[in-house]
Amino acid sequence: MEKEEASNRASRDHTSCSSCRWWLIFARVLLAAHLTTALLLLHCRLPDQGVLGPVCLFLTILFVSIRHRSARLFSIAPTLAGCVNAAREVADLCQLQEFALTRGAAASHRGIALLAEIQSRALVHAVVLVCLGAVQAVNLALHLKALRAKTLADDLECQSKPLAGGDKI
């Protein structure tokens, strides 16, 4: 009788767990769609596209610092948006510097100041690009550490369960 009650309780727990899992997946998909839409709106509506890289870096750091696997997965979208934006800004600034040099910008104090500003903005975007890569490397390290800890915990749990004959694994 007790075994039957335990089996019924386990089946109810499994049913509630699977419906709970379905809602969690739905919530994660909804949050990912919301985040992607927000990033697209930021990309289209920001008057200065140079600000998008640091904003994406902030969002990436925010999501990685949350100690949950699904929250850390949300850091991928801002990282991609930030990398694309920073790389495009660096390429545009390099073209602008080349154009300024061909027009003789290095011949005057004003031109030299313009070239210095272009170089500093390109450097800022390059640093944002490197920081986004470093934050994702930390994200991967945290994910692998959590995966290893979970695997070790599962192995310990499996070893502590008795087999049908009464022996432990």
C-alpha positions in Angstrom: 0.0 0.0 0.0 2.8 2.4 0.9 4.6 1.6 -2.4 1.4 2.5 -4.3 1.0 5.8 -2.5 4.7 6.6 -3.1 4.3 5.8 -6.8 1.1 8.0 -7.1 2.9 10.8 -5.3 5.9 10.5 -7.6 3.7 10.5 -10.7 1.9 13.7 -9.4 5.3 15.3 -8.7 6.4 14.4 -12.2 3.2 15.9 -13.8 3.5 19.1 -11.8 7.2 19.3 -12.6 6.6 18.9 -16.4 3.9 21.6 -16.4 6.2 23.8 -14.3 9.0 23.2 -16.8 6.7 24.1 -19.7 5.9 27.5 -18.0 9.5 28.1 -17.4 10.4 27.5 -21.0 7.5 29.8 -22.1 8.7 32.5 -19.7 12.3 32.3 -21.0 11.2 32.5 -24.6 9.0 35.5 -23.8 11.9 37.2 -22.0 14.3 36.5 -24.8 11.9 37.9 -27.4 11.4 41.0 -25.2 15.1 41.5 -24.8 15.8 41.1 -28.5 13.0 43.5 -29.4 14.4 46.0 -26.9 17.9 45.7 -28.4 16.5 46.2 -31.9 14.6 49.3 -30.8 17.8 50.6 -29.1 19.7 49.9 -32.3 17.2 51.7 -34.5 16.3 54.7 -32.2 19.5 55.7 -30.5 20.7 59.1 -31.9 24.3 58.2 -31.3 25.1 54.6 -32.2 28.4 54.9 -30.3 26.4 54.6 -27.1 25.0 51.2 -28.0 28.2 49.3 -27.3 28.6 50.4 -23.7 24.9 49.8 -23.1 25.2 46.3 -24.4 28.3 45.8 -22.3 26.3 46.9 -19.2 23.5 44.5 -20.0 25.9 41.7 -20.6 27.6 42.2 -17.3 24.2 42.5 -15.6 23.0 39.2 -17.0 26.3 37.3 -16.3 26.4 38.5 -12.7 23.1 36.9 -12.0 23.9 33.5 -10.7 21.4 31.5 -12.7 22.0 29.5 -15.9 19.1 30.9 -17.9 19.8 34.5 -16.9 23.4 34.0 -18.0 22.1 32.8 -21.4 20.3 36.1 -21.9 23.7 37.8 -22.0 24.4 36.4 -25.5 21.9 38.7 -27.3 23.4 42.0 -25.9 26.9 40.6 -26.5 26.1 39.9 -30.2 24.5 43.3 -30.6 27.4 45.1 -28.9 30.0 43.2 -30.9 28.3 44.0 -34.2 27.9 47.6 -33.2 31.5 48.1 -31.9 33.0 46.4 -34.9 31.0 48.5 -37.3 31.9 51.7 -35.4 35.6 50.8 -35.4 35.5 50.1 -39.2 33.6 53.4 -39.8 36.0 55.4 -37.7 39.0 53.8 -39.5 37.5 54.8 -42.9 36.8 58.3 -41.5 40.4 58.6 -40.4 41.7 57.4 -43.7 39.5 60.0 -45.5 40.7 62.8 -43.2 44.3 61.8 -43.8 43.8 61.9 -47.6 42.2 65.4 -47.3 45.2 66.7 -45.4 43.9 66.7 -41.9 47.4 66.2 -40.4 48.5 69.6 -41.8 46.6 71.7 -39.2 46.0 71.8 -35.5 42.3 71.4 -36.0 42.9 68.3 -38.2 45.2 66.8 -35.7 42.6 67.3 -33.0 40.0 65.6 -35.2 42.3 62.7 -35.9 43.0 62.3 -32.2 39.3 62.3 -31.4 38.7 59.7 -34.1 41.5 57.5 -32.7 40.2 57.8 -29.2 36.6 56.9 -30.2 38.0 53.9 -32.1 40.0 52.8 -29.1 36.9 53.0 -26.9 35.0 50.8 -29.2 37.9 48.3 -29.5 38.0 48.2 -25.6 34.3 47.6 -25.5 34.7 44.7 -28.0 37.5 43.2 -25.9 35.4 43.6 -22.7 32.4 41.9 -24.3 34.7 38.9 -25.2 36.2 38.8 -21.7 32.7 38.9 -20.1 31.6 36.0 -22.3 34.7 34.1 -21.4 33.8 34.5 -17.7 30.2 33.5 -18.6 31.5 30.3 -20.1 33.8 29.6 -17.1 30.9 30.1 -14.7 28.7 27.8 -16.8 31.3 25.0 -17.0 32.0 25.3 -13.2 28.2 25.0 -12.5 28.0 22.1 -14.9 30.9 20.3 -13.2 29.4 20.9 -9.8 26.0 19.5 -10.9 27.7 16.5 -12.5 29.6 15.8 -9.3 26.5 16.1 -7.2 24.6 13.8 -9.5 27.4 11.2 -9.3 27.4 11.4 -5.5 23.7 11.0 -5.4 23.9 8.0 -7.8 26.6 6.4 -5.7 24.6 6.7 -2.5 21.4 5.0 -3.9 21.2 1.3 -3.2 20.8 -1.2 -6.0 18.0 -3.7 -6.1 20.2 -6.3 -4.4 21.0 -3.9 -1.5 24.5 -3.1 -2.7 25.7 0.4 -3.4 27.1 1.4 -6.7 
